[in-house]
Amino acid sequence: MRKMTMITSIRKGIFFAVLAAVLYAINAPFSKIVLEQIPPILMAGFLYIGSALAMLMVGGARLLHGRIGLEKKLEEKEWPYVLGMIVLDMAAPICLMIGLKSTTAENASLLCNFEVVVTALIALLFFKEKISRRLWVGILFVTVSCCVLSFEDTDSFVFSKGSIFVILSAICWGLDNNCTKMISDKDPLQIVLLKGLVSGSCSLVVGFMMGEWIENWWFVVAALVIGAVSYGFSVYVDIYAQRYLGAARTSAYYAISPFIATGLSLLIFQQIPPKVYWIGLVLMAIGAWLCSRDTPLININPNRSMEKKEKREK
C-alpha cells in the first residue's frame, strides 16, 4: 500500500513538473519579441506583475469553489527563504532579458537548462538530496552543452555576453529552486503572489530609476500575459512538483522546456542556427533525457517529512 502511494505521488510530481515546463516554454521566444518595445529591467518587472495577476485569478477560482484555507500558510521561520526567493527572482529575469537582447531565443532557451546543474549541486551540497549516477551523467552533458553554446567564437574561445547573462539567470533560478523547495509544503498561491508583487514592483522601480521608458504601452499587456503563464501558472504547479520530487528532480523534468521553446523560436524567427548550436542541442538532448529518466531514490514530500518529525518529537 505504501509503495502504491509512493508511485502515485511520484507520478503526480512528474505531471506537475512537465506541465510547469510546457508553460514556461513560451517565455524566451515571446519575450524576445516584446523586448523590441520594452527595456529589459521593466520587462522583467512586468513579467512578475503578470504572475501576480495570474495568482489573483487562482485565488478567485478558489473562493468560488470554497477552497480557501486548505493550504498551509508561511511561518515566521520561513521568511529568510522567502526573502532569498524575492532577491533571486529580481536578478534572474533581469539577467535573462539582458541576455536575450544579445543572443538568439533558441540559444537562450537551451542555456536555461544550466538551472538543472545548479539546482542539483545545491540540493546535494546544502540540502542533502540524493543524486543518482544517471542524474550526474545527465548533469555533465548539460554542462558541456552550455559551454559549447556559450562560445561566440570557437576559434578563439570567446564567451558571448548574452550567453553569460543567460547562464547567470540560470544560476539565480537554481538557487531559487532550492529556497522554494524548503517551503514547498506551503500555499503555492501565497508564495507566487509574494514573488510576483514584490519582485515585480522592485524591478519596475529600478527600471524607471535607471531611465528606462516605454513608448508603446500596448506591449505591456503582452508582457503581463507572458508573465501570467510562464512565471505565474508555471511556478504555481512547479511548487506542487517539488513537494513530491524535490528540487533536483523537478528541475530535471523541467529540462524539456528549452526544447519546446527552441521549436517555437525556430518557427517564429525562421533563422537557421550555426553548426555549434546543433552540437550543443544534441549534447543537451542527451543530458535532458538522462535527467528525466532518473528515478527518485526517495519520495521527497515535505508534508510527510514534517509529520514524521512531529511524531518523533512527541
Secondary structure by P-SEA (a helix, b strand, c coil): caaaaaaaaaaaaaaaaaaaaaaacccaaaaaaacccccaaaaaaaaaaaaaaaaaaaaaaaaaaccccccccccccaaaaaaaaaaaaaaaaaaaaaaaacccaaaaaaaccaaaaaaaaaaaacccccccaaaaaaaaaaaaaaaaaaccccccccccaaaaaaaaaaaaaaaaaaaaaacccccaaaaaaaaaaaaaaaaaaaaaaaccccccccaaaaaaaaaacccaaaaaaaaaaaacccaaaaaaaacaaaaaaaaaaaaaccccccaaaaaaaaaaaaaaaaaaaccccccccaaaaaaaaaaaac
